[in-house]
Amino acid sequence: MVTKSELTDREILDAKVRSLPPLSERAVAELLIKVRLNGRGPALDELVEHQLAAILELAEARRGKGVEVGDLTQEGTIAGVVAVMEYAGQDGPASGLDRFVSRLVATHMDDTIELAVIERAGDEAFVRDTEIYEAAEVRIRHELGRNPTVLELGAELGWPEERVAIVGDMLNEARARYDSEIVEYLDDVDEE
């Protein structure tokens, strides 16, 4: 089976792919039977390793789409394990394994990329919201001479109270974490 450290080093992966002797259709059929009967084990590992060239190619084809090729290769290998097990469970013919695995792995990689895009957009929206929140909070505090209430911030921002409360709580949690890290750093500096 491919180890995690191998998945992060493309040269090692390429060498591994080159070192694998091709499997005949009969050998693939026998390995699929073993996977169907035993599940995880050497037969599954061998079949997944023989899918590695296709997995690398699929990951490379998605370079620059927002997820590192190494991460896509890891995700693809996991999806490859699932695909081989599923295909063996369906008693599919050896001749269809490569196409089945490639289709499932490609779909999984595309889903991984889509999820990363959504997460980045959410992170960017949160940063934007906290910047807007913080600016309004400072402005109102300056005008009122005290900390504004959730209702006052909501009115200023045009946000529902729930959104103001959530963003405020998250911002305050981030501030507290940052403050505690600064205190730890200063304590370390004082000890030196």
Buried (B, 14 or more C-beta within 10 A) or exposed (E): EBEEEBBBEBEBBEEBBEEEEEBEEEBBBBBBBBBBEEEEEEBBBBBBBBBBBBBBBBBEEBEEBEBEBBBBBBBBBBBBBBBBBEBBEEEBEBEEBBEBBBEBBBEBBBEBBEEBEEEEEEEEEBEEBBEBBBEBBEEBEEEEEEEBEBEBBBBBBEBEEEBBBBBBEBBEEEEEEEEEEEEEEEEEEEEE
